[in-house]
Amino acid sequence: MEIKLNGKWTEFPDGATVADVLDASGGQRPGIAVAVDGVVVRRGDWSTTAVPKGAGVDVLTAVQGG
């Protein structure tokens, strides 16, 4: 299946979870947040939240500053 990961269409196996997507794109790092189709997914739910075909997945990195 294809999903749109940070604006780029990317192929993943059917049934891939948020954790699978993160592992394939550089790993689960501290200081990141993930949204699927605009809805933030809690870190504790990453391994059980399936990403639907055609979904938009945004991986966001927290930055500090002012």
N, CA, C and O atoms as a Tinker XYZ file with bonds, in Angstrom:
   264  protein
     1  N      0.840000   -1.174000    0.000000    73     2
     2  CA     0.000000    0.000000    0.000000    64     1     3
     3  C      0.882000    1.233000    0.000000    63     2     4     5
     4  O      2.034000    1.185000    0.431000    81     3
     5  N      0.340000    2.332000   -0.482000    73     3     6
     6  CA     1.071000    3.594000   -0.463000    64     5     7
     7  C      0.472000    4.519000    0.575000    63     6     8     9
     8  O     -0.745000    4.603000    0.737000    81     7
     9  N      1.364000    5.218000    1.281000    73     7    10
    10  CA     0.946000    6.279000    2.195000    64     9    11
    11  C      1.774000    7.517000    1.853000    63    10    12    13
    12  O      2.824000    7.423000    1.218000    81    11
    13  N      1.293000    8.650000    2.277000    73    11    14
    14  CA     2.020000    9.892000    2.032000    64    13    15
    15  C      2.765000   10.261000    3.315000    63    14    16    17
    16  O      2.187000   10.828000    4.242000    81    15
    17  N      4.042000    9.933000    3.354000    73    15    18
    18  CA     4.882000   10.153000    4.531000    64    17    19
    19  C      5.616000   11.477000    4.389000    63    18    20    21
    20  O      6.488000   11.625000    3.533000    81    19
    21  N      5.259000   12.431000    5.228000    73    19    22
    22  CA     5.847000   13.776000    5.169000    64    21    23
    23  C      5.815000   14.346000    3.755000    63    22    24    25
    24  O      6.780000   14.951000    3.288000    81    23
    25  N      4.676000   14.137000    3.080000    73    23    26
    26  CA     4.471000   14.721000    1.758000    64    25    27
    27  C      4.986000   13.907000    0.596000    63    26    28    29
    28  O      4.843000   14.332000   -0.550000    81    27
    29  N      5.589000   12.740000    0.847000    73    27    30
    30  CA     6.152000   11.920000   -0.229000    64    29    31
    31  C      5.477000   10.557000   -0.227000    63    30    32    33
    32  O      5.428000    9.891000    0.808000    81    31
    33  N      4.953000   10.133000   -1.380000    73    31    34
    34  CA     4.309000    8.826000   -1.475000    64    33    35
    35  C      5.353000    7.732000   -1.275000    63    34    36    37
    36  O      6.392000    7.715000   -1.935000    81    35
    37  N      5.054000    6.816000   -0.348000    73    35    38
    38  CA     5.983000    5.762000    0.046000    64    37    39
    39  C      5.229000    4.449000    0.170000    63    38    40    41
    40  O      4.088000    4.426000    0.632000    81    39
    41  N      5.854000    3.366000   -0.237000    73    39    42
    42  CA     5.247000    2.035000   -0.211000    64    41    43
    43  C      5.526000    1.344000    1.126000    63    42    44    45
    44  O      6.662000    1.322000    1.601000    81    43
    45  N      4.478000    0.785000    1.720000    73    43    46
    46  CA     4.576000    0.002000    2.952000    64    45    47
    47  C      3.705000   -1.234000    2.820000    63    46    48    49
    48  O      2.761000   -1.239000    2.030000    81    47
    49  N      4.004000   -2.286000    3.580000    73    47    50
    50  CA     3.156000   -3.478000    3.541000    64    49    51
    51  C      1.768000   -3.175000    4.117000    63    50    52    53
    52  O      1.620000   -2.326000    4.996000    81    51
    53  N      0.763000   -3.880000    3.611000    73    51    54
    54  CA    -0.577000   -3.751000    4.175000    64    53    55
    55  C     -0.527000   -4.047000    5.666000    63    54    56    57
    56  O      0.184000   -4.954000    6.097000    81    55
    57  N     -1.275000   -3.290000    6.452000    73    55    58
    58  CA    -1.330000   -3.511000    7.889000    64    57    59
    59  C     -0.203000   -2.875000    8.671000    63    58    60    61
    60  O     -0.085000   -3.102000    9.875000    81    59
    61  N      0.641000   -2.070000    8.004000    73    59    62
    62  CA     1.750000   -1.414000    8.701000    64    61    63
    63  C      1.209000   -0.505000    9.801000    63    62    64    65
    64  O      0.188000    0.161000    9.631000    81    63
    65  N      1.905000   -0.492000   10.919000    73    63    66
    66  CA     1.532000    0.377000   12.041000    64    65    67
    67  C      2.365000    1.653000   12.009000    63    66    68    69
    68  O      3.313000    1.774000   11.233000    81    67
    69  N      2.002000    2.580000   12.849000    73    67    70
    70  CA     2.788000    3.809000   12.986000    64    69    71
    71  C      4.224000    3.455000   13.360000    63    70    72    73
    72  O      5.162000    4.043000   12.821000    81    71
    73  N      4.411000    2.505000   14.272000    73    71    74
    74  CA     5.763000    2.081000   14.672000    64    73    75
    75  C      6.532000    1.509000   13.488000    63    74    76    77
    76  O      7.726000    1.777000   13.353000    81    75
    77  N      5.883000    0.729000   12.627000    73    75    78
    78  CA     6.543000    0.183000   11.443000    64    77    79
    79  C      7.017000    1.301000   10.517000    63    78    80    81
    80  O      8.129000    1.253000    9.990000    81    79
    81  N      6.168000    2.300000   10.327000    73    79    82
    82  CA     6.522000    3.434000    9.470000    64    81    83
    83  C      7.717000    4.180000   10.046000    63    82    84    85
    84  O      8.636000    4.546000    9.313000    81    83
    85  N      7.708000    4.406000   11.351000    73    83    86
    86  CA     8.828000    5.103000   11.978000    64    85    87
    87  C     10.120000    4.298000   11.889000    63    86    88    89
    88  O     11.182000    4.853000   11.607000    81    87
    89  N     10.031000    2.997000   12.127000    73    87    90
    90  CA    11.225000    2.141000   12.044000    64    89    91
    91  C     11.831000    2.196000   10.651000    63    90    92    93
    92  O     13.053000    2.241000   10.507000    81    91
    93  N     10.995000    2.192000    9.630000    73    91    94
    94  CA    11.477000    2.210000    8.245000    64    93    95
    95  C     12.021000    3.581000    7.843000    63    94    96    97
    96  O     12.784000    3.690000    6.883000    81    95
    97  N     11.632000    4.619000    8.571000    73    95    98
    98  CA    12.066000    5.960000    8.187000    64    97    99
    99  C     13.080000    6.562000    9.147000    63    98   100   101
   100  O     13.227000    7.783000    9.207000    81    99
   101  N     13.770000    5.730000    9.888000    73    99   102
   102  CA    14.843000    6.241000   10.729000    64   101   103
   103  C     14.703000    5.943000   12.200000    63   102   104   105
   104  O     15.545000    6.360000   12.995000    81   103
   105  N     13.671000    5.239000   12.578000    73   103   106
   106  CA    13.548000    4.812000   13.963000    64   105   107
   107  C     12.723000    5.725000   14.839000    63   106   108   109
   108  O     12.448000    6.876000   14.501000    81   107
   109  N     12.338000    5.178000   15.967000    73   107   110
   110  CA    11.543000    5.907000   16.945000    64   109   111
   111  C     12.490000    6.693000   17.844000    63   110   112   113
   112  O     13.219000    6.125000   18.657000    81   111
   113  N     12.460000    7.995000   17.679000    73   111   114
   114  CA    13.378000    8.865000   18.413000    64   113   115
   115  C     12.620000    9.690000   19.448000    63   114   116   117
   116  O     11.424000    9.938000   19.298000    81   115
   117  N     13.315000   10.110000   20.488000    73   115   118
   118  CA    12.664000   11.020000   21.438000    64   117   119
   119  C     12.403000   12.366000   20.758000    63   118   120   121
   120  O     13.124000   12.755000   19.839000    81   119
   121  N     11.389000   13.056000   21.207000    73   119   122
   122  CA    11.120000   14.394000   20.700000    64   121   123
   123  C     10.366000   14.448000   19.396000    63   122   124   125
   124  O     10.370000   15.485000   18.733000    81   123
   125  N      9.710000   13.354000   18.999000    73   123   126
   126  CA     8.915000   13.395000   17.783000    64   125   127
   127  C      7.451000   13.143000   18.110000    63   126   128   129
   128  O      7.111000   12.528000   19.121000    81   127
   129  N      6.609000   13.633000   17.232000    73   127   130
   130  CA     5.173000   13.382000   17.301000    64   129   131
   131  C      4.744000   12.887000   15.933000    63   130   132   133
   132  O      5.360000   13.213000   14.918000    81   131
   133  N      3.672000   12.088000   15.916000    73   131   134
   134  CA     3.180000   11.527000   14.655000    64   133   135
   135  C      1.695000   11.823000   14.538000    63   134   136   137
   136  O      0.931000   11.648000   15.487000    81   135
   137  N      1.301000   12.277000   13.349000    73   135   138
   138  CA    -0.107000   12.485000   13.050000    64   137   139
   139  C     -0.466000   11.653000   11.824000    63   138   140   141
   140  O      0.282000   11.611000   10.847000    81   139
   141  N     -1.620000   10.992000   11.888000    73   139   142
   142  CA    -2.147000   10.234000   10.753000    64   141   143
   143  C     -3.420000   10.946000   10.308000    63   142   144   145
   144  O     -4.380000   11.069000   11.069000    81   143
   145  N     -3.408000   11.406000    9.076000    73   143   146
   146  CA    -4.530000   12.186000    8.528000    64   145   147
   147  C     -4.919000   13.337000    9.451000    63   146   148   149
   148  O     -6.100000   13.612000    9.662000    81   147
   149  N     -3.896000   14.005000    9.998000    73   147   150
   150  CA    -4.117000   15.187000   10.799000    64   149   151
   151  C     -4.449000   14.950000   12.265000    63   150   152   153
   152  O     -4.651000   15.904000   13.016000    81   151
   153  N     -4.507000   13.679000   12.682000    73   151   154
   154  CA    -4.825000   13.353000   14.068000    64   153   155
   155  C     -3.574000   12.807000   14.753000    63   154   156   157
   156  O     -2.994000   11.820000   14.301000    81   155
   157  N     -3.160000   13.452000   15.845000    73   155   158
   158  CA    -1.963000   13.020000   16.560000    64   157   159
   159  C     -2.214000   11.650000   17.195000    63   158   160   161
   160  O     -3.255000   11.412000   17.808000    81   159
   161  N     -1.228000   10.752000   17.031000    73   159   162
   162  CA    -1.297000    9.412000   17.618000    64   161   163
   163  C     -0.387000    9.389000   18.839000    63   162   164   165
   164  O      0.797000    9.714000   18.748000    81   163
   165  N     -0.946000    9.005000   19.979000    73   163   166
   166  CA    -0.151000    8.937000   21.206000    64   165   167
   167  C      0.980000    7.921000   21.059000    63   166   168   169
   168  O      0.802000    6.869000   20.446000    81   167
   169  N      2.129000    8.238000   21.619000    73   167   170
   170  CA     3.306000    7.361000   21.541000    64   169   171
   171  C      2.979000    5.938000   21.993000    63   170   172   173
   172  O      3.453000    4.978000   21.386000    81   171
   173  N      2.190000    5.789000   23.031000    73   171   174
   174  CA     1.832000    4.468000   23.535000    64   173   175
   175  C      0.974000    3.658000   22.574000    63   174   176   177
   176  O      0.826000    2.447000   22.737000    81   175
   177  N      0.408000    4.329000   21.565000    73   175   178
   178  CA    -0.448000    3.648000   20.589000    64   177   179
   179  C      0.251000    3.378000   19.257000    63   178   180   181
   180  O     -0.358000    2.798000   18.357000    81   179
   181  N      1.493000    3.778000   19.112000    73   179   182
   182  CA     2.181000    3.625000   17.834000    64   181   183
   183  C      2.240000    2.179000   17.360000    63   182   184   185
   184  O      2.067000    1.914000   16.170000    81   183
   185  N      2.479000    1.248000   18.263000    73   183   186
   186  CA     2.647000   -0.152000   17.841000    64   185   187
   187  C      1.321000   -0.836000   17.533000    63   186   188   189
   188  O      1.315000   -1.925000   16.960000    81   187
   189  N      0.207000   -0.226000   17.899000    73   187   190
   190  CA    -1.095000   -0.859000   17.660000    64   189   191
   191  C     -1.969000   -0.083000   16.684000    63   190   192   193
   192  O     -3.057000   -0.540000   16.333000    81   191
   193  N     -1.514000    1.075000   16.244000    73   191   194
   194  CA    -2.301000    1.890000   15.319000    64   193   195
   195  C     -1.899000    1.582000   13.882000    63   194   196   197
   196  O     -0.792000    1.901000   13.450000    81   195
   197  N     -2.816000    0.957000   13.153000    73   195   198
   198  CA    -2.566000    0.646000   11.745000    64   197   199
   199  C     -2.726000    1.917000   10.914000    63   198   200   201
   200  O     -3.585000    2.754000   11.192000    81   199
   201  N     -1.891000    2.043000    9.901000    73   199   202
   202  CA    -1.959000    3.177000    8.992000    64   201   203
   203  C     -2.764000    2.736000    7.767000    63   202   204   205
   204  O     -2.366000    1.794000    7.082000    81   203
   205  N     -3.879000    3.394000    7.483000    73   203   206
   206  CA    -4.684000    2.983000    6.339000    64   205   207
   207  C     -4.042000    3.358000    5.004000    63   206   208   209
   208  O     -3.272000    4.313000    4.913000    81   207
   209  N     -4.374000    2.593000    3.989000    73   207   210
   210  CA    -3.897000    2.858000    2.631000    64   209   211
   211  C     -4.273000    4.281000    2.231000    63   210   212   213
   212  O     -5.410000    4.711000    2.422000    81   211
   213  N     -3.306000    5.001000    1.676000    73   211   214
   214  CA    -3.538000    6.355000    1.200000    64   213   215
   215  C     -3.497000    7.423000    2.273000    63   214   216   217
   216  O     -3.727000    8.597000    1.985000    81   215
   217  N     -3.208000    7.037000    3.509000    73   215   218
   218  CA    -3.193000    8.002000    4.617000    64   217   219
   219  C     -2.018000    8.963000    4.491000    63   218   220   221
   220  O     -0.992000    8.650000    3.888000    81   219
   221  N     -2.197000   10.115000    5.065000    73   219   222
   222  CA    -1.109000   11.076000    5.192000    64   221   223
   223  C     -0.511000   10.940000    6.580000    63   222   224   225
   224  O     -1.214000   11.097000    7.579000    81   223
   225  N      0.779000   10.650000    6.651000    73   223   226
   226  CA     1.470000   10.496000    7.930000    64   225   227
   227  C      2.524000   11.597000    8.036000    63   226   228   229
   228  O      3.399000   11.725000    7.180000    81   227
   229  N      2.420000   12.374000    9.089000    73   227   230
   230  CA     3.384000   13.447000    9.325000    64   229   231
   231  C      4.182000   13.130000   10.578000    63   230   232   233
   232  O      3.618000   12.911000   11.650000    81   231
   233  N      5.508000   13.108000   10.432000    73   231   234
   234  CA     6.413000   12.908000   11.562000    64   233   235
   235  C      7.028000   14.276000   11.855000    63   234   236   237
   236  O      7.720000   14.861000   11.022000    81   235
   237  N      6.755000   14.762000   13.055000    73   235   238
   238  CA     7.173000   16.099000   13.429000    64   237   239
   239  C      8.209000   16.026000   14.536000    63   238   240   241
   240  O      8.088000   15.217000   15.456000    81   239
   241  N      9.231000   16.876000   14.446000    73   239   242
   242  CA    10.282000   16.926000   15.456000    64   241   243
   243  C     10.109000   18.182000   16.290000    63   242   244   245
   244  O      9.980000   19.285000   15.758000    81   243
   245  N     10.107000   18.002000   17.598000    73   243   246
   246  CA    10.016000   19.155000   18.504000    64   245   247
   247  C     11.325000   19.916000   18.477000    63   246   248   249
   248  O     12.406000   19.327000   18.495000    81   247
   249  N     11.214000   21.226000   18.435000    73   247   250
   250  CA    12.415000   22.075000   18.495000    64   249   251
   251  C     12.216000   23.074000   19.625000    63   250   252   253
   252  O     11.095000   23.417000   19.999000    81   251
   253  N     13.324000   23.515000   20.140000    73   251   254
   254  CA    13.296000   24.432000   21.267000    64   253   255
   255  C     13.805000   25.786000   20.788000    63   254   256   257
   256  O     14.694000   25.861000   19.940000    81   255
   257  N     13.259000   26.809000   21.315000    73   255   258
   258  CA    13.727000   28.131000   20.947000    64   257   259
   259  C     12.641000   29.161000   21.150000    63   258   260   261
   260  O     11.580000   28.861000   21.697000    81   259
   261  N     12.897000   30.326000   20.727000    73   259   262
   262  CA    11.909000   31.363000   20.970000    64   261   263
   263  C     12.015000   32.482000   20.058000    63   262   264
   264  O     11.238000   33.432000   20.153000    81   263
